[in-house]
Amino acid sequence: MASPIIKIDAISKSFGALKVLDDLSMQVMPGEKLALIGPSGSGKTTILRILMTLERIDGGHIEIDGEQLYHMQKNGGELVPADERHLARMRRKIGMVFQLFNLFPHKSVLDNVTLAPMLTQKMPREAAEKRAMELLDMVGMADKAKNMPSQLSGGQKQRVAIARALALSPRIMLFDEVTSALDPELVEEVLNVMRRLAEETDMTMLLVTHEMGFAHDFADRVLFFDRGRIVEEGAPDDIFRNPKQERTQSFLRKII
Ligand code: ADP
């Protein structure tokens, strides 16, 4: 039996007096596609940001790919990584696409995708560009390689952002409401790229979304969050068609 690629064990996280994650535990198996759903403010994005090391935890443990993400070292009450190099190495296992397009505005589409492999993996330009063009082709953006981000639609920017995150060959991809800032007619082109990725790769994927139809099709397992806790989890059909918890039922009634 394979062991989990992500093991989150009793983590907690507060922003000031606001407890955002409360003794949260979850595990993700390699290759699993997970959808995190639930009301705004329930802590879904914070989990992705913690995995990406953009936020620290107040307590608990996180293991990624068999290694502790944070070493247990208290610094003024906060758990901090003992070693920045360790953290940088861990970060490379994970790619993230954010809600708002965060491409480098003064770099071409191609440079946006080649930059990280050239800087962090010391990949030669030629190899980085070859790989970038393959990825841009996969997301249907190869013909815009020389364009600047400002010349792209929101949907096109998100597709480039996906290619950029893939350029470091992460084992885990995190998608944080990647379509929620898009005009409705641009949502489908981005979802199609993600659908294909989910079908064609064995990457582990965590998706935070308000697109319930997409969550149903994309995910092997759905986690319903409320107030920093997992209230219910299960196969998409079970969660969407036959939710057991009253809080899940009332959330789905409102959103669908
Ligand atoms: P979700 O993704 O489920 O909508 P989030 O994880 O984004 O929820 O946020 C959980 C709660 O934490 C929200 O109340 C949000 O306002 C708060 N929060 C998130 N990030 C910060 C921050 N950097 N500083 C203060 N509060 C934050």
Residues whose N, C-alpha, C, O or C-beta is under 5 A from the ligand:
A	BS01	ADP	F15 V20 P39 S40 G41 S42 G43 K44 T45 T46
